[in-house]
Amino acid sequence: MKVLVTGAAGFIGSHVARRLAETKRCEVLGVDNLGDYYDVALKRTRLAELGALEKFRFVQADFADAEKFAGLVAHFRPDYVAHLGAQPGVRYSMENPAAYVQSNITGFLNVLEACRARPPKHLVFASSSSIYGAGAKLPFSEDQITDQPISFYGATKKSNELMAYSYAHLYNLRITGLRFFTVYGPWGRPDMAPTLFARAISEGKPLKLFNHGKNLRDFTYVDDIVDGVVRALLYPPAERPTPPARIFNLGHHRPVETLLFVKMLEQLLGRPAQIELLPPQPGDMFETCADLTRVQAALGFTPKVALEDGLGRFVEWFKGYYKT
């Protein structure tokens, strides 16, 4: 089978591409524009690791370029599409919202149009826990109203879900959106909390904790996320579902306070953190927790990696990659 993975040089995309290619049952084509939102060298190193796999090929391309992406899909003719590319980051969406419109809305439209022209068996795309905004109740379940996102990033991901619904309804496409909850692990993005915190601790620099370190996050290990993505991708609904586009949470269901997360990193790194407690930051959610009832029933998804084990694996990779 042929699988197209967008965002293949990214954190989650590279892990998904690896898992699929290593089965040796999938011919995987990775697509990424190698944008410079964060260190491109990290993206190239991920790609170098993937390049050793027989069933993986890479094309540098931007799905925000409608004509080129449509041509790529028409030529490759994928059986499955995992759309994991996006402009990430809650806080950066306050500084450069246009980047999010270009990638997350215009880019996603191009993906939908390419799939409409040449329908795959299934399109799976990355949504986010950030769509649960004002008024959300814990644990976050997929049937809650999500029309009050408190970040523009969350608003673009909500837009993706609405766009997917209309395309699934109008063109009978099989589409599934996955709401990721605070993914961490080896090869993680340098702008995310685990790497930011680990670098500050290792370098003895001040570590800023907003909301005085009291935010609770449903940290989910990347291998568990990959399990969910692959389960969803390769097993589309046999019949048209109701509603026509499915949505699932992928999380761990064990929220952890940020301050405790830092203390665990201190122990693993063997160094104390220079903590600076700050007020809440605009756009941040105080607590996230995934209700997994729906995804467990539909896909048999259950996270397996405890935070203690996952952080240990992350720190081992962090020390090796950053030479700390």
C-alpha positions in Angstrom: 0.0 0.0 0.0 1.1 3.6 -0.6 1.0 6.1 2.2 1.6 9.8 1.9 2.7 11.5 5.1 2.9 15.3 5.3 5.0 16.9 7.9 7.4 14.0 7.6 10.4 16.0 8.8 8.4 17.0 11.9 8.2 15.5 15.3 5.1 13.3 15.1 5.3 13.0 11.3 8.8 11.5 11.3 7.8 8.9 14.0 4.6 7.9 12.0 6.6 7.6 8.7 9.2 5.4 10.5 6.5 3.1 12.0 4.8 2.7 8.6 8.0 2.1 6.6 9.4 -0.4 9.1 6.3 -2.6 8.6 7.7 -3.2 5.1 4.1 -3.4 3.9 3.9 0.3 3.1 5.6 2.4 0.5 5.9 5.7 2.4 6.3 9.1 0.7 7.2 11.9 3.1 6.4 15.5 2.2 7.7 18.5 4.1 8.6 22.1 3.2 11.4 22.2 5.8 10.2 25.5 7.2 12.3 27.5 9.6 9.9 28.0 12.4 12.4 26.0 14.4 15.9 24.5 13.8 15.9 23.0 10.3 19.0 21.0 11.2 16.8 18.9 13.6 14.4 18.3 10.7 17.2 17.2 8.4 18.6 14.8 11.0 15.2 13.2 11.4 15.1 12.8 7.6 18.6 11.3 7.6 17.4 8.7 10.1 14.4 7.9 7.9 16.5 7.8 4.7 18.1 4.6 5.9 14.7 2.8 5.5 14.1 1.0 2.3 10.4 1.8 2.1 10.7 5.6 2.7 11.2 8.3 0.1 11.1 12.1 0.7 10.1 15.0 -1.5 10.6 18.6 -0.3 7.3 20.4 -1.1 4.8 22.7 0.5 1.1 21.5 0.6 0.2 25.2 0.8 1.2 25.3 -2.9 -2.0 23.9 -4.4 -0.8 23.1 -7.9 2.4 21.3 -6.9 0.8 19.4 -4.1 -2.1 18.2 -6.3 0.4 17.1 -8.9 2.4 15.2 -6.3 -0.8 13.4 -5.1 -1.9 12.6 -8.6 1.5 11.1 -9.5 2.0 9.1 -6.3 -1.7 8.0 -6.0 -1.6 7.2 -2.3 -4.0 4.6 -0.8 -3.8 6.5 2.6 -2.9 10.1 3.5 -1.7 11.1 7.0 -1.8 14.9 7.0 0.5 15.7 10.0 2.0 18.9 8.6 1.0 22.2 10.1 2.1 25.5 11.6 2.3 24.5 15.3 2.5 26.5 18.5 0.0 28.3 20.6 2.1 31.3 21.5 3.6 32.0 18.1 0.0 32.2 16.7 -0.3 35.5 18.6 2.8 36.9 16.8 2.3 35.6 13.3 -1.4 34.5 12.6 -0.9 34.8 8.9 1.5 31.8 9.0 -1.3 29.7 10.5 -3.9 30.8 7.9 -1.4 29.9 5.1 -0.5 26.4 6.4 -3.4 25.3 8.6 -6.3 26.6 6.6 -5.2 27.2 3.0 -2.8 24.3 3.2 -5.5 22.0 4.6 -7.9 23.0 1.9 -5.3 22.0 -0.7 -5.0 18.6 0.9 -8.7 18.1 0.9 -8.9 19.2 -2.8 -6.1 16.9 -3.8 -8.0 14.0 -2.0 -11.3 15.0 -3.7 -9.6 14.8 -7.1 -8.0 11.4 -6.4 -9.8 9.9 -3.3 -7.6 7.8 -1.0 -9.1 5.0 1.1 -8.7 7.2 4.2 -7.4 10.7 5.1 -6.3 11.2 8.7 -5.3 14.6 9.9 -3.9 16.2 13.0 -6.2 18.2 15.1 -5.3 19.4 18.7 -6.5 19.5 22.2 -6.2 23.3 21.8 -9.7 23.4 20.3 -11.1 22.8 23.7 -11.4 26.4 24.8 -13.5 28.4 27.2 -16.2 26.4 28.8 -14.6 23.0 28.3 -15.2 20.4 31.0 -12.8 17.8 32.2 -12.1 15.2 30.9 -12.4 16.7 27.4 -14.8 14.5 25.3 -15.2 14.7 21.6 -18.9 15.6 21.8 -18.3 18.8 23.8 -19.0 22.1 22.1 -15.7 23.5 20.9 -16.6 26.9 19.3 -14.7 29.0 21.8 -11.0 28.3 21.3 -8.8 30.6 23.3 -5.8 30.6 20.9 -5.7 31.4 17.2 -3.9 28.1 16.7 -6.8 26.3 18.3 -9.2 28.3 16.0 -7.3 27.0 12.9 -7.6 23.4 14.1 -11.3 23.8 14.8 -11.5 25.2 11.2 -9.9 22.0 10.0 -12.5 19.8 11.6 -15.3 21.9 10.1 -13.7 21.7 6.7 -13.2 18.0 7.0 -16.9 17.5 7.9 -18.1 19.4 4.8 -15.8 17.5 2.5 -16.7 14.2 3.9 -20.4 15.1 3.6 -20.2 16.5 0.1 -17.7 14.1 -1.5 -18.1 11.0 0.5 -14.4 11.0 1.6 -13.4 8.9 4.5 -11.8 11.4 6.9 -10.7 11.1 10.6 -9.3 13.9 12.7 -7.1 13.2 15.8 -6.9 15.6 18.7 -3.4 15.3 20.1 -2.7 16.0 23.7 0.7 17.4 24.6 3.0 15.0 22.8 6.5 14.4 24.1 9.4 12.1 23.4 12.7 11.7 21.4 13.1 14.1 18.5 10.6 16.5 20.1 10.3 20.1 18.9 12.7 22.5 20.6 9.9 25.0 21.2 7.9 22.6 23.3 8.1 22.3 27.1 10.1 19.1 27.5 13.1 20.4 25.4 12.8 24.0 26.7 12.8 22.8 30.3 15.6 20.3 29.8 17.8 22.9 28.1 17.3 25.5 30.8 18.1 22.9 33.5 21.1 21.6 31.7 22.5 25.1 31.0 21.6 26.5 34.4 19.4 29.2 32.9 16.1 30.5 34.4 13.2 28.3 33.6 9.9 30.2 33.2 6.8 28.5 34.5 3.6 30.4 33.7 0.6 30.2 36.0 3.1 29.6 38.7 3.8 26.1 37.5 0.2 25.0 38.3 -1.0 24.2 34.8 -1.9 20.5 34.3 -1.1 18.8 31.1 -2.1 15.4 29.7 1.5 14.5 28.5 1.3 11.7 25.9 4.3 9.7 24.8 5.0 9.9 21.0 4.9 6.1 20.5 1.4 6.0 22.0 0.3 8.8 19.6 1.8 6.8 16.7 -0.1 3.8 17.7 -3.3 5.8 17.5 -2.5 7.4 14.2 -1.7 4.1 12.5 -4.7 2.4 14.0 -6.9 5.1 12.7 -5.2 5.5 9.3 -5.1 1.9 8.2 -8.6 0.9 9.4 -11.1 3.4 8.0 -14.8 3.0 8.6 -16.3 0.3 6.4 -19.4 2.4 5.9 -20.1 6.1 5.9 -20.1 7.1 9.5 -22.4 9.5 11.3 -21.3 12.3 11.5 -19.4 11.8 8.2 -16.0 12.9 9.5 -14.8 11.1 12.7 -13.0 12.9 15.5 -11.0 11.1 18.2 -8.9 12.2 21.2 -5.4 10.8 21.5 -4.1 11.5 25.0 -2.9 9.7 28.1 -5.7 10.6 30.6 -3.3 11.4 33.4 -2.8 15.1 33.8 0.4 16.2 35.5 1.2 19.6 37.1 4.0 21.4 35.2 6.0 21.9 38.4 6.0 18.1 39.0 7.0 17.6 35.4 10.0 19.9 36.0 11.0 18.0 39.2 11.0 14.7 37.3 13.3 16.3 34.7 15.6 17.6 37.5 16.0 14.0 38.8 16.6 12.5 35.4 19.2 15.2 34.5 20.8 15.3 37.9 20.6 19.1 38.1 18.4 21.6 39.9 16.2 24.0 37.9 16.4 27.8 38.4 12.6 28.3 38.4 11.0 31.6 37.7 7.2 31.5 38.5 5.1 33.8 36.4 1.4 34.7 35.9 -0.7 32.9 33.4 0.1 33.5 29.7 -2.7 34.5 27.2 -3.9 31.6 25.1 -2.7 28.9 27.5 -5.2 26.4 29.0 -4.9 25.7 32.7 -5.6 22.0 32.4 -6.1 19.3 29.7 -7.3 15.7 30.0 -8.4 13.4 27.3 -11.5 11.4 27.6 -10.5 8.2 25.7 -13.9 6.4 25.8 -14.7 6.9 22.1 -11.3 6.0 20.7 -11.0 3.0 22.9 -14.3 1.7 21.7 -13.7 2.4 18.0 -10.0 1.6 17.6 -9.0 -0.2 20.8 -6.5 2.6 21.6 -5.0 2.5 25.1 -1.8 4.5 26.0 0.9 2.2 27.3 3.9 4.4 28.2 3.9 5.9 31.7 5.3 9.4 32.1 8.2 8.2 34.2 9.3 5.8 31.4 8.6 8.2 28.6 10.6 11.0 30.2 13.5 8.7 30.8 13.6 7.8 27.1 13.3 11.5 26.2 16.2 12.5 28.5 18.4 9.8 27.0 17.7 11.1 23.5 18.1 14.7 24.7 21.6 14.1 26.2 22.7 12.3 23.1 21.4 14.8 20.6 22.3 18.1 22.4 25.6 16.6 23.9 24.7 17.7 27.4 
